[in-house]
Amino acid sequence: MKAPPIFIVAQGRTGSTFMWESFRRIPGCTAYLEPLHPHIFKKIEKSHWNEFSVLPQAEVQGHWNRARKALFAPAGVNDAADPLMKAYIDYLNRKSPGRLVMQFNRIWGYVEWLREQYPDSPVLHQWRNVDDQFKSARRANLVSDFFHEVSGRFGYTHPWTLRMNAKSPERFHAIWALCYNVGIAHATLTTRYEDLVADPEEAFRRSTRPQEVTSSPQEEFTWR
């Protein structure tokens, strides 16, 4: 029987891509990068989306489209939206040859729901000092686009976040705090970016140990 999925929940610029790459290199794991990213199927030739390119395209795109709609559905519309998200995750789980690992930067309105729907699945939360993260996101020109998507359901339950200037530090701090508190409250394990940078091998071991995943440090811990 396949082990339960592993979910990585993080904001951008917190080292979550490194965690995804590390899981991706482990035999027996099938790791999907940003399965709710808006441009997967426009840029599917990129190597970091190889896992999607081998799936039946019409089938996976149908699930992805419906999950994207669910991502922005108002909180509380469970009967219509939540089953669409679950169907997408379950589809990838069925199609994955190895243990499913999903690195989400766009799932914040669903973290508590993930714990309810997949009680045996670890939810790994990563975070970073908010000022350093804002500077990094601004340098990469990711502030407004990324936080529009992260807001998702937060925009309905916390409408004041949508009225703030999209690129302002104040909005960034507000969304950061919402995501941080969700992660602390509902994740099974929290990892600080600063600890990941200081000792990536130990940080990754700490993430895999409770999940009974065997890693090979000489292969896994390479920054790209």
Summary of the structure (lengths in Angstrom):
residues: 224
radius of gyration: 16.7
end to end distance: 33.7
largest distance: 48.2
contacts: 676
relative contact order: 0.19
helix: 56%
strand: 11%
